């Protein structure tokens, strides 16, 4: 089986090619596979969130989970993985706000939408004591969390009927190859063969 490439997504120091997150996609299948929680009344598992009501039109969820391998495909259809480090994730969260990104949202990465506003933005530092945990998320330290107020009624309907389930960043990034790894099955067979040879 062919090797699978793993790349770390990084921010380049090239000032002529500025990089970073320029929008957040409201999507049906986020690449990090973690759905957001949308705030509606009488939902017991999020009752600790004081703004948890249908009238508030709030969604909360992760935009980047650091060190999580995300499957991608190159132009030739070959699979590879990418991931963000904790350090890069934190820089992206800060740059997004510095660049006035609190209203930069798209629907399915296709078109910008009106009536979606970032109202809270934080990095999880202590997973057990973070608000994300109180809301039912089980996410690692370094995760970039967002609370978004949705005043667009058409978009809110998409949230309520689960057409929109999570957040997915849109960014210009550089990358560096970390390793070319064999699929798990190949590695296991090699380890077994090595053990047998040694015996």
N, C-alpha and C positions, 0 to 999 in steps of 0.2 A: 504494500500500500504506500501511496505517496506521503511525503512529509507534510505536515500542516504548519504553516507559518503563524507566529504570534508576534504582533506588533504593539508597542506602546505608543499611544497618541500623546503628542507633546506640543507645547507652544514654542514655536521657533523664535529666535532672537532677531530675525530679519525684519527690520523696521519698514522695508519697502513692501512687505507682504504681511500686513497685520492679520493676526489670527485670533480665534476665540469663538464663543457662542454668539450667534447673531439672532437666533430665534429659538423658541421652544415649540415643538410640534405637539398638538393635542391629537393623539392617535388611538387606533383600535388595538394595535399590538406593539407596545413599546419594546425596543430591542433588549432592554435589561430584564424583561419579563416580569416586571413588578407593576401591578395596577395601582392607580391612586385610589384614595378613599374619597368619595364625594359626600359632602356634608348634607344630611337630611335629618329631619326631626325623628325622635323616638328610636334612634339606632343605639342600642345599649353599649356596644363595644366602643363607641366614640363619644359617650356622654360626658367625658372629662373635658372635651373641647368646648369651650364656652360659647363659640359661635356656631355650634352644630345645629343648624336649622335650615329647612328648605328655603325659607325666605332670604337667607344670607347668600345663597348661591356660591358656596365655597367648595373647592376641591383641594386636597392635600396629597402630595406624593413625591417620590424621589425622581430627580432628573438625571443624576449620575450616581451609580453605585461603584465606588473605586475597586480596582483589581478584579472586577468581574469580567470574565472573558465573553465577548460578544461576537457571535458568528457573522462573518461577512463573506462576500464573493467578489472576486476580481473580474476584470473584463472577459476573461476566458472561462468564467464559471467555476473557477477553482476556489475552494473554501479556505478561509484563514480567520484568525481571531484577532480582535483588538481589545485594548483595555485602557483605562485612565488610572494613573496613580493618585494617591490621596493629595499630594502636593499640587498636581495639575488640576484636580477637581476643585480645590479651594481657590486657586487662581482664576479659574473659569467663572466661579460663582461671584467673585469680586468684580471681575472685568465686565460681566454681563450687566451689573447694576451701574458701574462706572460709565458704561456706554448707553445708558438710558434704555435698557432692555425690558423695563417692567411692563411694556405693552406689546412686546414683539412675540406674538403667538400665531401659529398657523394651524390649519386643520389638515391632518394627514400629510403634512409637509408640502401641500400643493398651493395653498393660498392663505394670505394673511387674513386674520379675522379681527373684527372690531369687538369691543365689549368684553375683553379678557385682560385682567390686570394682576400682576404679581403684587401681593400685599404682604407676603412674609417669605423670607429666604434665609436658610440657615444650614450649617454643617453639623452633622451629628458628631458629638465628641464623646459622650458617655451613653452607649446604646441602651443600657438598662434604665437610665434615668432621664432619657430624652423624651420630649413630647411625642415623637414618632412612635415610641414603644407604647405609650399610653393610648395611642390611636390604633394599635393593633399591628404595627409594622415590626418586623424582625430584620433589622438592617444593620450593617457594620458601621463602625466609626469611620468618619470621612465622607459619608453619604451626603449628597447635596439635596436638601429638601425644599419644597416650595408649597406655599398656599396661594391659590389663585381665585380671585373673585370673578365670577362670570355673570355679567349683566345682559349678555346677548341671549335672548330667550330661545332662539333656534339652536344655538350651541348648547345651552343648558338642557334642552330636551335630548340632545345627543348624549350628554353625560348620563341623564336619568335612564335612558333606554339602552345604555351600555354600547352605543356606537363608538363613543370615546371612552377609553379605559385607562389611559396613562399618558406619561410625558416622555418625549424623545427629543434630544437636543439637535439643533442644526448648527454646525460649526465648520470653520476652516481650521484644519489642524495639520501639523506635520506628523510624521511617524518614524519610528526606528524599529528595525527587526530585532526582537529579543532572542528568539530561538526558532528553529525549525524542528518541531516535535513530531515524532512518530505517533500514529493513532494508538490508543490505549491497548488494543488487542496485540499489536506488534510488540509493544514494550513488555507486555506480560509474557508473550512467547519467548522473547529474548531473555528475560529474567529466568524463566524456567529452564531454558537451554543452558544458561550460564551456571545455574545451580547443579544441573545434571553433569555438566563437564567437570565442575569442581569436585564432585563426588567420585 
